[in-house]
Amino acid sequence: MFFIHKDQVDKDVEKIREYTLGPEHLEKKLIKEAEDTRKRKENVSEFTWKDVLAMTIAIIQVILPFLIVFILAMTAAWFFFWYMAHH
């Protein structure tokens, strides 16, 4: 109950800290953020065949069970109607 807005308080405290620090700290922080942004962009651009393979396997793991159930349902329906037509 006492920590309902704790995240907002932490953000406000961090902003106050930033404003009270000198310009050299602010400059260091901006350089660090720029470096982090550059690293993130580099990581995104490094797209290898292993990434494609991993995503393909993940998609197959999600879609394959639905595909198998659909095929089984269609086969069962086909056999039912085939049985009804011949008997």
N, C-alpha and C positions, 0 to 999 in steps of 0.2 A: 504494500500500500504506500509506503514511504518512497519507493523507487519507481513510481509510475513514469516520471519524466526524466529519469536518470540519463538517458541518451542525449536529450536536449541540453541538460546541464553540462554534460561532458563536452559537447560541441561548443557551448558558450564559453566554458573555461579554456578550451583550446584556442578559441578566437581571441580571448583576452590575453592569453600568453603570447600569441603571435603579435598582437598590437603593442605589447609592452616590451618585447625584445627589440634589440637594435637592428639597424638596417643590414648589418653583416649576417645576422642569423636569418633574416628574411631572404637575403640573396642566396644563402646556402640552401634554404628550403626550396626556393624556386629552381635552383640548379638540380637538386635531387629529384624534384617532380618532373623536370624535363628529361632527365636521364631515365627515370622509370617509364615515362611515356614512350621514349625511344626504344627501350628494351621490349615493351609490350608490342610495339609495332613490328619490331624485328621478329619476335616470336610468332606473330600472326603470319608474316610473310614466309616463314620457313615451314612450308607445307610439303611433307614428304609422302612417299608411297605407303609408309607405315601408318600415317594418319588416315589415308584413304582406306587402307585395309581394316583398321580399327573401326572406322565409321561404317563400313560395309558389314562387318560382323555384328555390330550393334544393331543396325537396321534389320538384318536377317533375324536376330534374336527377338526382335519386337514383332516383325511381320510374320515370320514362319508359323508360329502357333495358330494365328488367325487363318492363314492360308490353308493349313492342314485341316482345321475344323470346317472351313468352307468346302474344301474338296470332299471330305467325308460326308457332309450333309448333302451335297449335290449327288454323290455316288449313291447314297442311301435313297434319295428321292428317285433317281433314275431306276434303280433296282425295284423299288416299290411299284412304280408305274409299269415297268416291264413285266413284273410278276402279275399285276392286275390285268394286263392286256392279254397274257397267254393262259390265264386260268379262269 
